[in-house]
Amino acid sequence: MGLFTPDRATQVRNGTVVPTRAERLQCWASRDAYFACLDAASVLDANADPTAARRACPQETVAFERDCAAKWVAYFRDWRVMDAKRRAKIEQLEREGAVRMDVKPEFGGESAKKP
């Protein structure tokens, strides 16, 4: 055992311990506040221009980076951009006349269904 043991928040941010349910809820609340602030400031990609995101939402950025694991911060920022692109593509396809289909996957066919 070493002489220095980092506190739990640092361990969560570094990914050395799994966050508890309460820590995950706090992370998600901070993420939602951060994304809402970015939306209000019209900043889509915080990775492309990190100074604009920090300038527009300094408190939310600090809270988001403090409350979430570093890997989660990177994932959520990337997910935000991919989700915006996905939504824009769906809107484009619908404008072009595409029809939305709800598909429910079935595995194993009829024989796999229980009586």
C-alpha positions in Angstrom: 0.0 0.0 0.0 1.4 3.4 -1.0 1.8 6.4 1.1 -0.5 8.5 -1.1 -4.1 7.4 -1.8 -6.0 9.7 -4.1 -9.5 10.7 -3.1 -12.5 9.0 -4.6 -13.4 11.8 -7.0 -9.9 11.6 -8.5 -10.1 7.9 -8.8 -13.4 8.1 -10.6 -12.1 10.8 -13.0 -9.0 8.6 -13.7 -11.1 5.5 -14.2 -9.4 3.5 -11.5 -12.7 2.9 -9.7 -16.3 2.3 -11.0 -18.6 5.2 -10.2 -21.5 4.5 -7.9 -25.1 5.1 -8.9 -25.1 8.5 -7.2 -21.8 9.5 -8.9 -23.3 8.5 -12.3 -26.4 10.5 -11.6 -24.3 13.6 -10.7 -22.2 13.1 -13.8 -25.3 12.9 -16.0 -26.8 16.0 -14.4 -23.6 18.0 -15.0 -23.5 16.7 -18.6 -27.0 17.8 -19.2 -26.4 21.3 -17.7 -23.2 21.6 -19.8 -24.9 20.6 -23.0 -27.8 23.0 -22.3 -25.3 25.8 -21.9 -23.5 24.8 -25.1 -26.9 24.8 -26.9 -27.7 28.3 -25.6 -24.3 29.5 -26.8 -24.7 27.7 -30.2 -21.5 25.7 -29.6 -21.9 22.2 -31.1 -18.4 20.7 -31.0 -16.6 21.5 -27.8 -13.6 19.4 -29.0 -13.2 21.5 -32.2 -13.0 24.8 -30.2 -12.4 24.1 -26.5 -11.7 27.8 -25.7 -15.1 28.8 -27.1 -16.8 26.2 -24.9 -14.9 27.2 -21.8 -15.6 30.9 -22.5 -19.3 30.3 -23.1 -19.8 27.9 -20.2 -17.0 28.2 -17.7 -18.9 26.9 -14.6 -20.6 24.1 -16.5 -17.4 23.0 -18.1 -15.6 22.8 -14.7 -18.6 20.9 -13.1 -18.8 18.5 -16.1 -15.1 17.7 -16.1 -15.1 17.4 -12.2 -18.1 15.1 -11.9 -17.4 12.7 -14.8 -14.6 10.3 -15.6 -12.2 11.7 -18.2 -13.1 8.9 -20.7 -16.8 9.7 -20.2 -16.2 13.4 -20.9 -14.5 12.6 -24.2 -17.2 10.1 -25.0 -20.1 12.5 -24.3 -18.5 15.3 -26.3 -18.0 13.0 -29.3 -21.5 11.5 -28.9 -23.0 15.1 -28.9 -21.5 15.8 -32.3 -22.4 12.3 -33.8 -26.0 12.7 -32.5 -26.4 16.1 -34.1 -25.1 14.7 -37.4 -27.5 11.8 -37.1 -30.5 14.0 -36.4 -29.5 16.3 -39.3 -29.3 13.3 -41.7 -32.7 12.0 -40.6 -34.2 15.5 -41.1 -32.7 15.7 -44.6 -34.0 12.2 -45.5 -37.5 13.1 -44.3 -37.4 16.3 -46.3 -36.5 14.2 -49.4 -39.6 12.0 -48.8 -38.1 9.1 -46.8 -40.7 7.4 -44.5 -39.7 6.5 -41.0 -40.1 2.8 -40.2 -40.2 1.3 -36.7 -38.4 -2.0 -36.9 -38.5 -4.6 -34.1 -35.8 -7.2 -34.5 -36.7 -10.8 -34.0 -34.0 -13.4 -33.4 -34.5 -17.0 -34.2 -37.7 -16.7 -36.2 -41.0 -18.4 -35.4 -39.4 -21.6 -33.9 -37.7 -19.5 -31.2 -41.0 -18.2 -29.9 -42.4 -19.8 -26.8 -46.0 -21.1 -26.8 
